[in-house]
């Protein structure tokens, strides 16, 4: 028995040595770049971010004067299987979906089918219940409608299986504040509200998902889905949630500590607005192909940076919306403290959030959870998008990687 024990001991040592000194099995660096002449600096920065591990899976793209000038992909769509991120990869863009949903309302207005100053109940009569008869389309576009919180639990799957049930829940909800008096991010309610309006205003009574597909995606060859078809899952990146809390909360992302504390605080406005449906906070649920198919215009959009940058370029050029209207979309309709995420100030135009551009002006578009961003600058006729599946803390258009790459684009344009 002693010889056996000795042999087992020797074997254990050999196994231990092999485990310590065996070659690492890290995946090789993956990136693919396209730049027009003069924008090579942007690619250099992107590649460096991939090499130093700051970008683990992402796509950054920019259009200038209607032309694709930068399209960069790097990292992995799925690190476990080493499925690389390619130009064909798409991923969930979370709240950047809202920029597309709000554009549908603006598109209907451009057709003369919708009036911003009219109450929502003019188009959706059941919505007038419980003191909502004075809430206008413009209130919805500017997140001042008071409909950020739905008290009755609802199931996202009912958007596919029992749409009427969800519609009735929203129609019965009492507003949380008088319309127009406060700004409060409608994080999980925008999609359903917009969808109900589109279904009633559109002459063909299409859903928001079908409207986006038939008015935007198909005509302009956009790789954009509101609710992902099962057939597209093979090229969709896996969602990796950010670890919260983390060090960034105490350095460059200090404002997010307050948001996080309010999110986990029962009874807070943030908790009430951003935890129903609770499924939207669960990564395993979001990675399920059947759940990805849910057509919620709040966060269930799937696309890539090249497509979203093109989408906003089409807005700037007057292809999707009136060109004169588009040039003023970076001018705020409302400005002030956002009571849901406790941010001061929020600046919002016709459904689009406004953030500062590297040149100091304002650009319009929509950020998304985890670093997603899609914005347009009328002054420079420039659109920019950063999309990732390895999420960061930053969800307000302030992801350091988006800002770094965007700043480089502006520098290149200035040099040209």
HELIX and SHEET records of a PDB file:
HELIX    1   1 UNK A    2  UNK A   21  1                                  20    
HELIX    2   2 UNK A   40  UNK A   51  1                                  12    
HELIX    3   3 UNK A   94  UNK A   96  5                                   3    
HELIX    4   4 UNK A   97  UNK A  110  1                                  14    
HELIX    5   5 UNK A  120  UNK A  123  1                                   4    
HELIX    6   6 UNK A  125  UNK A  128  5                                   4    
HELIX    7   7 UNK A  137  UNK A  141  1                                   5    
HELIX    8   8 UNK A  158  UNK A  161  1                                   4    
HELIX    9   9 UNK A  163  UNK A  172  1                                  10    
HELIX   10  10 UNK A  190  UNK A  201  1                                  12    
HELIX   11  11 UNK A  208  UNK A  212  1                                   5    
HELIX   12  12 UNK A  213  UNK A  217  3                                   5    
HELIX   13  13 UNK A  218  UNK A  220  1                                   3    
HELIX   14  14 UNK A  230  UNK A  235  5                                   6    
HELIX   15  15 UNK A  247  UNK A  250  5                                   4    
HELIX   16  16 UNK A  255  UNK A  263  1                                   9    
HELIX   17  17 UNK A  269  UNK A  274  1                                   6    
HELIX   18  18 UNK A  278  UNK A  281  5                                   4    
HELIX   19  19 UNK A  283  UNK A  286  1                                   4    
HELIX   20  20 UNK A  289  UNK A  292  1                                   4    
HELIX   21  21 UNK A  305  UNK A  317  1                                  13    
HELIX   22  22 UNK A  323  UNK A  326  1                                   4    
HELIX   23  23 UNK A  369  UNK A  371  5                                   3    
HELIX   24  24 UNK A  400  UNK A  415  1                                  16    
SHEET    1   A 7 UNK A  31  UNK A  35  0                                        
SHEET    2   A 7 UNK A  67  UNK A  78 -1                                        
SHEET    3   A 7 UNK A  57  UNK A  64 -1                                        
SHEET    4   A 7 UNK A 382  UNK A 388 -1                                        
SHEET    5   A 7 UNK A 372  UNK A 377 -1                                        
SHEET    6   A 7 UNK A 362  UNK A 368 -1                                        
SHEET    7   A 7 UNK A 353  UNK A 356 -1                                        
SHEET    1   B 3 UNK A  31  UNK A  35  0                                        
SHEET    2   B 3 UNK A  67  UNK A  78 -1                                        
SHEET    3   B 3 UNK A  83  UNK A  84 -1                                        
SHEET    1   C 3 UNK A  91  UNK A  92  0                                        
SHEET    2   C 3 UNK A 301  UNK A 303 -1                                        
SHEET    3   C 3 UNK A 225  UNK A 226 -1                                        
SHEET    1   D 2 UNK A 334  UNK A 338  0                                        
SHEET    2   D 2 UNK A 343  UNK A 348 -1                                        
END                                                                             
